[in-house]
């Protein structure tokens, strides 16, 4: 199965602790295979059925919004 990549710009993500929370939230999305997180941004490799909305919902669950 081919993987897709989604890039997310994330509001109010300013510290390494924030990046850790974001990484953990994205890793918990079923079908997410890898996440590369830097302050303010995340790049997620995932299966085709994973939507940007599902990734955004995972971030919202830990207090972050996609811009």
Phi, psi and omega in degrees: 000132179284140178267152175248161178237132176238131177256130181241129170266130191241126181285146172059029177257105191238347186231169176296326178296320176299315180299322179295317178298317179297314179302313182297318179296315181292323179296336180279353179282125179298125181100348175285132183252331179202148175224132176244113189242133172229163182303121178088358186204146174219142174241121186242126172265130187208165175290159186300331183284347180282130181257159174299326178296322178294320178294318178296322179296321178297319178292320178299327181295341177245016170091019180240152179239144175276135180257000000 
